[in-house]
Each structure stands twice: as C-alpha cells, then as structure tokens.
C-alpha cells in the first residue's frame, strides 16, 4: 500500500513505482504540503513529486520507504 505524499520526510529514501518505471528517490526539500524536491538516486537528477506524477498514477503506483 502506497504512503500518502504528505507523510514523506526530508532525508528519507523511497521507492516509487509508477507507469512501469521504478525509481529510488531521496527527499531533499518540502516545497508545499504535497510537493517535494527529490533526488533520483540512480541518475542523480533532481525532480519534484509533481513532475513525476503530472501524467497521473498508473495501476501499478506504489510508494514505499526504504530502510
């Protein structure tokens, strides 16, 4: 079951699956209640959660914290 976006914590690492893509993300900064600046740990690029979800959530959408 996916974690709600407003429960993400700065500094934590998460695994996001959406539309067939899997990403390992580290939350860098909180921009608003449900938008965060994140660093993709595979490509080292920076995104916002909004950019990653702008095309919607697929049937495979999942967001879990990695420990």
C-alpha positions, -999 to +999 in steps of 0.1 A: +000+000+000+014+034-010+024+060+015+004+093+013+025+121-001+020+144+029+037+117+051+071+119+033+101+130+054+130+151+043+162+130+042+143+097+038+147+073+008+117+060-010+110+035-039+084+048-063+068+026-089+045+043-115+036+035-151+061+007-153+090+028-140+108+022-107+128+050-091+147+053-058+142+088-045+156+108-016+135+137-004+157+168-004+132+196+005+095+201+012+080+227-013+044+225-002+021+202+016+022+175-011+051+186-033+087+178-026+121+182-043+136+148-047+169+134-059+168+103-081+195+080-066+201+062-099+205+091-122+214+118-096+189+142-112+165+164-092+128+164-097+096+174-079+070+149-070+046+170-091+068+164-122+069+127-116+031+124-111+019+150-136+007+124-161-012+106-134-009+075-112-009+042-130-025+009-118+010-001-106+015+031-085+033+024-052+054+045-029+073+028+000+101+039+023+134+021+020+151+014+053 
